[in-house]
Amino acid sequence: MPFGEIKEVIYPTLICDENFVILVDCGFMGSLPLLEKALSKHGLTLLDLTGLVLTHHDHDHMGTAAEIKRVNQRVKIYASKEETPYISASTKPLRLQQAEDFQKTLPLEKQAFGKAFCEMLKRVEPVEVDEFLYDGQYLDWYGGCKVIATPGHTPGHISLLVENEAIIITGDAFVLDNGVPVIANPQFTLDIEKATKSMCKLLSMNVKTYYCYHGGIYLRSHDFNAID
């Protein structure tokens, strides 16, 4: 997906079984046609979605959420309680506040880009969250999914463990840079210490496969120990 001359590949994830079709994060504003095309490859449409999990309130993760809800009013929107005020815009999104604060310190040659980025964030359409997700909560999706609190990138960021497949869907708890797990945009991470702890927590868990929203699939090959 592009922003100006910047283009980025993202990896939303589907969790599907006989009863549920859950999309985890949904892309930038304007990416709905791409999402529909991707769903069609699996014989699905937006109307088949039963749930949309928003790992956090960043524009590239929730940009099409309101559009999806308009198309499919039955889809249930899930997020953590901490992220919900920013997703619904009942409170000014932290990412917008951060961008506006950065704008005050940008050099002259970057002012236009910074202003355009702030305006783009202001256009992100809010959506109401239907159900909160909590750390440690078990969900019936695909034989059992566990919610994992992974704060740092944003205060209420969450990841998901798909237990039957031993897969963690990371959101922005970490991303891949040339195939290596790293903190997602450390210069924009709201609490780098918490983000580092969250990344380490996920990487110490008893799984070998991670679905990263930025970077794709990470297969860990070395030995590891599970954590409680």
Secondary structure, 3 states (H helix, E strand, C coil): CEECCEECCCCCEEEECCCCEEEECCCCCCCHHHHHHHHHCCCCCHHHCCEEECCCCCHHHHCCHHHHHHHCCCCEEEEECCCHHHHCCCCCCHHHHHHHHHHCCCCHHHHHHHHHHHHHHHCCCCCCCCEEECCCCEECHHHCEEEEECCCCCCCCEEEEEHHHCEEEEECCCEEECCEEECCCCCCCCCHHHHHHHHHHHHCCCCCEEEECCCEEEECCCCCCCCC
